[in-house]
């Protein structure tokens, strides 16, 4: 079941490669009403399973993947979901969903009926001994744990392992967790006994031990995938039914796992520092979940020879797909994947071209990603940029560190197009409550009010689609609706050019949408149609290449 935290219908299409492995049933569970977070969508997905299969679902082994929410830190995945992110390998290219199925293909054979929960923007690679297996068969919760730098721990979940159940030897080790920390600071990790010391060999010492940091770097064990048995899943489902409608967003990791283990305390229920949007009922729901789950065991499968990769932000996406990252090496990610690409540019290795058509004469700067796009001969893309779902057939120099992503929309009864344009480092999650504070927002390196002046847009409450509750780049109505895909790209690039060169470019006369509204009005069918057109053209060229009749294509 693919769980979606957004209250919008999710398209589910059968892959060209066929159905799920072994003919296993697959389902998409769109959210209901307001956003519920990945915790709320988990509970809703469980309810959907019960409604579809009755008591039979309690005998299933379920893989539940969160499709990605709003994806504000990687908005090229916002319209269709992170789980359908294209990866730069395969012919045709693989998506994150297919990689997830491949990574977990051995798990069902060693899993009792229950639910395995994972996000759609992380990749776990690991090695085990010939006699070692990863088994999910214990009551309560069972989570995978990976050795990570302390800096990684500050943005993920961290396990405080029980020293009596952990030796630090072997590739796979089963133990128990004393306490779970959600995005803790370094001081909290150290004081809680979560920090381990890596010796000269790849195995780790026991929790809380100390050593010379020069020869034994410190690390923590971070989370990724977790499993809950059906007894626990039913318990949570009953809680969801009794709640009726959730009044807030809850987190499957922070709000479920922090209640577990003998060292858990209710203190976290009032800590909202890591919450992007605080709802009035959040603390109360957390306290109820704590009371419900208190005393439930949190088992940990420690994978000492493993690596956890996260590609949920523009910076991580660019690094892993174009730079000399370990992930790129381990998965053999390709600079050009299932694309038509000029031979003259193949010397560039630090780029990523995914299911796109590039004409001779175009220039793509190092460190850039082009996906599902058509790029004309007079187009130059700068360094470290992302271009997604776009058609660019006019002469233009796209600046470095530019983010460009086009979305098909249906505001009325016809298909139109909007292209969002930002700097890759712009913070789309940041928001303020007062109109006077929007000067703290930055757009492509410039003050946001300064940008509005250049575009002849008045700064008012009506500028933002969320009213006065959430004023930020995500909700700002600044992107023009156009009749063609190419025109929408051209106008949005003119906006960027105005900011870059401090020159006026009036947006009066255009209907303007925010990114938030683009997702409300998105036309998924038209977006998939555009991708299919590119696919058909590339496939046709590949057939010609294999027969030797059309050289110079990749």
N, C-alpha and C positions, 0 to 999 in steps of 0.2 A: 504494500500500500504506500503510495506516495502522498505524504501529508503536506498540505499547503496552508500557510497561516494567513493568506490573503482571502478576502471574501469575494473571489471571482472564479468563474469557471475555468478549469484547467484542461487543455487539450491533451488527449492521450491517443497517440497514434502508434500503430504497429511498425516496428523498425523494418527497413528493407532487408535486414538480416534474418527476420523471422521473429517468432514470439519469444517469451521468456524461456530460459533453459528448462528443459524437461516438461514444457507445456504448463508451467506453474501459472496460476491465475494472477493477473496484475490489475490493480485498480488505482484510480486517482480520487482522493477525497478532498474536494475543495472546502474551504472554510465557510462558516455561516456567520453572517452579520459582521460585526467588528473584528478587528485583528485579535487573535488570541495567543500569539507567540507560538514557538515550537512546542511548548509544553501543552498549551491548549489544543493545538492541532493534533498532537499525539493522542490526547483523550478523545477528540472528535473522530479520529481515524479508527480507534478501537470501537467506538460506538457504531461506526459505519460497518465494520466487520461483523459485529453482532447482529445488526439489522439485516445484513445480506446472508449470513450463514447460520444464524441462531447459535445454539450451544456447540455446534460443530467447530466453530472457530477456536475453541479451547484446545483442540487437538492439533492445531496448525503450528508450524514454525514460520514466523512472519518476519520479513525484512521491511522495516518502515523507514523510508528515506524522506527527510524534509526537503522540499523542492527549492527552498531558498528565500522565501519571504520577499521583501522589497528590494533586497540586494543593493542598498544605497552606497556601499563602498565599491561595488563593481556593477554599475547601472547598465552595462551592455547585457547583463543577464537578468535584468529586472522584468522584462516583458514575458519571457518564456520560462524563466526559472533557472537557477544555477545547475540543477540536475541535468539540464540539457546543454550545458556548456560544451562546446566543441574542443577536442584535444588535437594537437598537431601531430597525429600519426594515424595510419590506417587508410585504406583505399576501398570505399569512401571513409571519411574520418570517423573516428569513434567519439562518442559523447561520454560525459562523466557517468551517466547511468550505466553504460556498458562496462566501464572500468570498475565501478562499484560491484557489479555482478561478478566480474572476473576475480576481484580481490577476495570476495566472500564465498566463492564457489564451494570451498571445502567445509564451510561452517555447518550447514544443515545436517551433515552426516554425524556431527558430534554435538548436536544441540537437542535438548529436550524441548517439547512444545513450549513456546514462549515468543517474545517479541524482541528482535534485535533492532536497535535504533541508531541511526547515523545521520550526519549532515551531508549536504551535497557539495561542499566546497573544501573537503579535506581528503587526503590520500594517505593511506597507511601501508608502508612497505616493510616487510619483516622476513627474517629467515629463521627456520627452526631445525633442530636436529632430526635425524632419520626416525627416531623413536618418539619425538615430541609432537603433541597435538594440542590444538586449541579447542577446549571443550566447554560448552555452556550447559551445565547440568545441575547447578546448585540453586537452592531456593533464594528468593530475594533478587538482588541486583548483582550482576557480574560485569565488570568493565575492563577493557584493555588499557594498559598503561605503558607509556613510552618514555625513555630517558630524554630529557630536553634541557636546554640551557635555562637559567633562571629568568632570562628576559622573555622567553617563550611562555613560561609559567604565568607571567603577569597578565597575559591575554587569553589564558585558557584555564581549564580546571586542573587542580593539582591534588594528588593523593598523599595523605599522611599515612604511610604504610605502618602496619603493626610489626615492630622489629622481631617479635617472636615467630612470625610466619614468613620471614623474608631473609634469605641468605646472600642474595646477589650473585648466585652461581647458576650457570646454565642459560640456555637461550630462552626458555619458557619456564616461568615459576608461578605457582598458585599461592596466593596469600589473602590476607584480609586487610581492609582499610579501617584505620582508627577514626579518620575524619577526612572530609572532602572540602577543599578550599576552592572558591570560584573567583578567578581572576585576582589572586592576592598580590599585594606588593611584596618586595623582596624581604622586608623586615618580618612580615607575617609568616612567610614561608620558613624563615630561619627560626623564629620563635616557636613555631608549631612542630618543628622536627621533621619538616618535609624535605629538607635539603640532604642530598646524599653526596658522596665523594666518589668520583670516577678514578679508579686506580690506573696503573700503567697499561693494564689489560682492559678489554672492552667491558668486562663485568664491573658491577658496582659494589661498593661497601654497603653495610646496613645503615638504615636511616639514623640520622642524628650523629653519626661518627664524624670525626674531624681529621684533617690531614693537610699537608702542604699544598696550597692551591697552585703552586708552580708546577707540580708534577701530578696533581690529582684534582682536575677541575671539578667544581661543584655542579650538580645537576638536580633536577626534580623529575618526578614521574607525572606526565600529563595525560589527559583523557582523550578519547576519540569516540570509539563505539561502545555502547553498553547494551546489556541484555537484561530483561526481567522475565521471571517465570510467569506462568499464566495465573497463579494464585495472586501474585502482586498486581498483574495487569487488571484482573477482575476487581480487585480492591480499588484501584484508581478509577476504573470505569464506573463503579458504584458511586464514588465520590462525585464524579462528573455529572451523573444523572441527578444526584441530590442537589447539586449546585444550580441546575437549570441552565441559566445563561451566564457564562463567565463575564465578569465586569472589568477584567484587566488582562494584560498579557502576562503569561507565565512561561518560564524557561525550563525545558525538560532537563537541562544539566544543572543550572544553578538552583532551581526550586525543588527538584526531585532529589538530587544526589547530596545536597548539603544537609538534608534531614537524616542521612544514613550514618551508620557507624557508631560505636560506643562513645566517641568523643564529640558527637554533634551537639550543638547548643542552639537555642532559638534566636541567638543574637543576630544572625544573618537576615532574619525575617524583616528587620527594620532598616537594614542597610540597602539603600537604593542608589548608591554611587555608581553602580555599573548598569543602571537601567536607562535606556535611551528615552523612554517616555514613561513617567511615573503616573500611575492611576491611583485614585483614592482608595480603591478596594484591594490593592496589591498586598499590603501588609497583612490584612485579615485573611486572604486566601493562602498566603505563605504560612501563616500560623496554623491554619487548618491542615495544610499538607504536612507540616512538621508533626502535628499530633497524630495524623494518620500513619505516617511512615516511620515514626520514631521506633527504634528497636529493630528495624528491618536490616538485614545484613547487607554489606557492600563488599562483595568478593572482588579481587583484582587478579587479572592475568597479566603478569609482568613480562613484557617482551623486551629483553635486554638488547637483542640484536634487531632493532627496529628503528624506523624513522617516520616521523609524522610531518606531513606537508600541508600547509594551508594556502589556498589560492582564492581567498574570498575578497581581496582588495585589488585595486588597480596596480599598486606597486608589487604585490606578490605575483599577480598574473603576469606582468611584464618580466619580472625577474626569472620566474620558473620557465617561462616559454621562450625567452630570448637570451638570457645570460648564461653563464657557466655554472648553473645550479646542479646539485646532485640529482635532483628529480629529472632534469632534462637528460642527464646521462643514463640514469637507471631505467627510464622508460623509453629511451632512444627517441625523444621528441625531435621532430624534423623541422628544419627551417621552412620547407615548402611541403604542405600536405594536401593532396587531392586538389590541385590548383592548376590554372594555366598561367605560366610565369615565364617571362623572357629569359632566354639563356644568358644574356649579357649580364644579368643581375645575380646569377647563381653563386658568385664568389662570396657574396655576403652571407655569413653564417649566423650573425647575431640579429636575426629577425624571425618572425613567425607568420607565414601566409597560410591561411586555413580556408579551404573551399572558396576560393576567390578567383576572379579573372582579371589579370593585370596585362595591359597592352604594352608592347615595346615602346620605350621612350620614357615611361614613368620611372620615378626614383623613390625608393623606400629607404629611409634612414635606419641605421642600426638601432636595435633595441625596440623596434616597433612591431605591433601585431595588427594584421589585416585579416578580418574574418567575414565570410558571407558578403563580399563586396565586389563591385566592378570599378576598376580604376583605369582611367583613360590615359592616353599617351603624354598629355601635357600636365600631369599631376606630380607634384613633389611632396612627399610626406617626410616631415622632420624626424629627429631622433626621439625615441621613447614615447611614441604616440600609439593610440588605439583607434582603429577605424572599424566599425561594426555595422553590417546591414545597410551599407550606403552605396549609392551609385554616383560616381564623380566623372563626368565626361567633359568638363570644362577646364580651362587652364587655371591652375591655382597652386599656391605654395602653402601647404598645411604646416603650421608652426610645430616646432618640437614640443613635447610634453602636452600634446593635445588629445583630448578624449572626444570622440565623435561617434554617435550611435543613432541610427534612424529607426523610427517606429511608424508603422501603418496605423491610422486611427479612423474611426467612424464616429464623428461628432453628430452628424445628421444621418442621412441614408446612403451617403457615398463615401468611398475610400479616399482619404487624404493622407498627407505625410507630415511628420514633424521630426526634426533632427535635434537632439540635445547635444550641446557643445560645452565642454568645461576644460579646465586644466586637469591633468591626471592626478594632481595632488589636492584638488579642491575638496573640501569637506562637506559632503551633501547631507550628513547626519546632523551637522551643527544647526542649531536654531536659537532664536531669541524670542522673548515674549513682547517686547516693546518695539514699536516702529523706530524710535529714536536710537535703538541699539543695533540696527542693521548695518551701521558703519563698521561693525566688527566682522561682518561677513566678507570673505574674499572670493573674487571670481577671476580666475586666470591671473592671479597675482595683484589684482587691483581692488580697491575699495568698492563694494557693491553699489553704494549710492553714486559713486563716480561713473560706474558702468551705466546705471539707469539714466543719468544725465546725457551720456553719449548716445543712448538709444531713444532719447526723448520720451522716456517712460516716467510717469509720476509715481513717487513713493507714497503709497497709501495702503490701508488695510485691504482694499479690493485687489491689490497687486498679488496677494497670496491666496491660494486656493483653500487653505485651512482656516481662513478668517484671521483672528488675532491670537490663535492658540499656539501656532507653530510657524514662525517667520524664518525661512531659510531658503537656500538654493533649491531644495527639493520641492518646495511649494510655491516658488516664485513663478508667476505667469510671464515668461520672457521669451518663449520659443514659438516662432510663427508657424501656423498651419498653412501648408502649400498644396497645390493640386498635383504636383509631380514629386517623385523621390529626389531627383537630381536638383530641382529648384529648392527644396527644403534644405539640402546640404549647402547649397550656394549661399542662401540667406543666413544660415547659422554661422558659416565661416566668415561672412561679412561682419557679423556681430563680434566675433573674436578679433578680426582684423581691426575693427574700430577700437576695441579695448587695447590691443597691442600697440597701436600707433596713435592713441589718444585723438582719434578723429571721429566726427559725428556720423552716425548711421541711423536714421530714423526708422522706427518700427511702427509708426502710426499707419493705420489702414489694414494691418494684419490682425487676424484673430490669434491671440496668444494663449498658450497652454503651459502649465507647470509640468514637471516630470510626473508628479503625483497624478495629474489629470490625464497625461499621456497613457498611463497604465489603466486608468478607468475606461478610456475610450479605445484602447488598443484593438486592432483587428488581427488576431493571430493567424487566421486563414490566409490573409494577404501576405503576411510576413513569411509564412511557410511556402506560399506560392513563389515568392521571389527566390527563396533558397532553392526550391525545386528547379526553377529555371536555370540557375547557376549550376546545380548538380547535373542536369541533363546535358548542358553544353560541355562541361568538363568530361563527363562520361563519354560523350560522343567523340571528343578530341582524343581521349585515351584509347578508344577503340581504333581510331585512325592511326595513332602512334604505334600501337601494337602490330598493325598491319604494314607499318613502314611508309605510310603515305603522307604523314604530316610531321616533319621534324621540328625541333625547337620548342616543344611543349613538355610540361612536367605534370 
